Amino acid sequence: MATIAYLRVSTDKQDISNQRLEILSWANREGVQITDWMEREMSSRRSAKERGLEELAGQLAAGDTLVVAELSRLGRSLGEVVQTVDKLAAAGVGLVTLKENIRVNGGKRDVQGKILVGLFGLLAEIERDLISERTKAGLARARAEGKTLGRPKGSTGKSVLDGRESEIKDFRAKRVSKASLARILDVSDTTLIRFMRSRKLE
């Protein structure tokens, strides 16, 4: 049975050593040996895969314990945090969060853990509702003010290929296929085709 510590900071301005110190202090107090450390320097806006959460889930087995300095390390929103905690519990993985003092042992939450995670779930619903309400209110206000919603007619929008128009023209002049060109530019065929159409590079 392994005890794995997961540490994540959003930018290089944050010090990951603080999380490490908190977890080490807890481990010393509890007499627990940290089996492995997984560290990520990554914004919470990145995908779960990029933040190492998928890799982490693959390393954990029933009976293992995951330790984090705080719940926010496990998700970009309350909803994602609750979902991650529920997945761990369903897989029989223990969870320790130091800031919130939540303990999930072998997939079974103690009373405090159930209350806190349930509360986070409720807050996640409220968060989604508030975002939805603010969005609807903003759109209604914009319509009332006579503003045109959506992308302006004729707008091409931003693209990862902006600034590479001449490069694309050169490759196409040399009869490089779109599929090959997409690989060269490291984008999907669809992205390339849409860009070429919107910029009239056909």
PEJO-V68777 format. One record per backbone hydrogen bond with DSSP energy under -1.0 kcal/mol. NH is the residue of the N-H (numbers start at 1). CO is the residue of the C=O. If there is no record, write none. Layout:
# PEJO-V68777
NH|CO, NH|CO
This chain:
# PEJO-V68777
4|65, 5|36, 6|67, 7|38, 9|40, 14|11, 18|15, 20|16, 21|17, 22|18, 23|19, 24|20, 25|21, 26|22, 27|23, 28|24, 29|25, 30|26, 31|27, 32|27, 35|3, 36|3, 38|5, 40|7, 42|9, 46|43, 51|47, 52|49, 53|48, 56|52, 57|53, 58|54, 59|56, 63|92, 64|61, 65|2, 66|94, 67|4, 68|96, 73|70, 74|71, 75|72, 81|77, 82|78, 83|79, 84|80, 85|81, 86|82, 87|83, 88|84, 89|85, 90|86, 91|87, 92|89, 93|88, 94|64, 95|104, 96|66, 97|102, 98|68, 99|69, 101|97, 102|97, 104|95, 105|108, 108|105, 110|103, 114|110, 115|111, 116|112, 117|113, 118|114, 119|115, 120|116, 121|117, 122|118, 123|119, 124|120, 125|121, 126|122, 127|123, 128|124, 129|125, 130|126, 131|127, 132|128, 133|129, 134|130, 135|131, 136|132, 137|133, 138|134, 139|135, 140|136, 141|137, 142|138, 143|139, 144|140, 145|141, 146|143, 147|142, 155|152, 162|159, 164|161, 168|164, 169|165, 170|166, 171|167, 172|168, 173|169, 174|170, 175|172, 176|171, 181|177, 182|178, 183|179, 184|180, 185|181, 187|182, 192|188, 193|189, 194|190, 195|191, 196|192, 197|193, 198|194, 199|195, 201|196
